[in-house]
Amino acid sequence: MRLPATAKLQTLRLTHCTVVPGPAQTPVTSPPSALNPAPQSLLVEAADVGIELLSSITGPIGAVDGAHVSIRNSIVDAGRETNVAYADVLTFSNTSPPGPTEAGAPLRVINSTIIGKVSTLTMELASNTIFLARLLPGDPWPAPVHAERLQAGCVRFSYVPPGSRLPRLFRCQPADPADAARVRPIFTSLRYGDAGYCQLSTLCAVEIRQGADDQAEMGAFHDLYQPQREANLSASLSEFLRFGLEAGIFFAS
């Protein structure tokens, strides 16, 4: 989807939409690459346009300075954590290789999961969000998640890859660099089309599974309130069991 510079549009809102984030049959064993395996889902070349992504799934997003992008309860999937998920439109141009100075429009992201590297002029707000990103050896990007302007914005209750360059962090994970290997997102599946796509695994660290500002999980499934539902069920089971019986919770997916 492309929004050209000549577009006469003030706001583009995508709600409960899926813009397929790459070929559904891409082999999961294919070798890593510095290039995206599929075209970007959304190119915003028009300035003074507000882009709102609500409860949706897309592939990479490119947006010029002057636009504004807001993402809530959504998944932005670049295919791999080393690919580019969000940046300026020039980053996705065939005539211009990705570079560290090609930052995308100011970004606001809440209760979402972003798979891939992020470069934005201003991270106005990131809350209850998972940024799954990593640099390749010799990568020209300065950080897996990068904001040009550090004097403005806030990142709170989110997973931020070590080495990221962002404005002030508040209760983000990993809280201690020594825990970085343990406190990182683990998903049931990252393959689009699977039933457990972008669902946090039960093996994921509790700091992420219950790390949101209301003790729900970080990421796109925050509003399911899975930790609270599990705790409520566990507390209620004993009330309905006969003496001497035991019960446990078995997850279907």
Secondary structure, 3 states (H helix, E strand, C coil): CEECCCCCCCEEEEECCECCCCCCCCCCCCCCCCCCCCCCCEEECCCCCEEEEECCEECCEEECCCCEEEEECCEEECCCCCCEEEECHHHHCCCCCCCCCCCECCEEEECCEEECEEEECCEEEEECCEEECCCCCCCCCCCCEEECCCCCCCEECCECCCCCECCCEECCECCCHHHCCCCCCCECECCCCCCCECCECCCCCHHHHCCCCCCCCCCCCHHHCHHHHHHHHHHHHHHHCCCCCCCCCCCCC
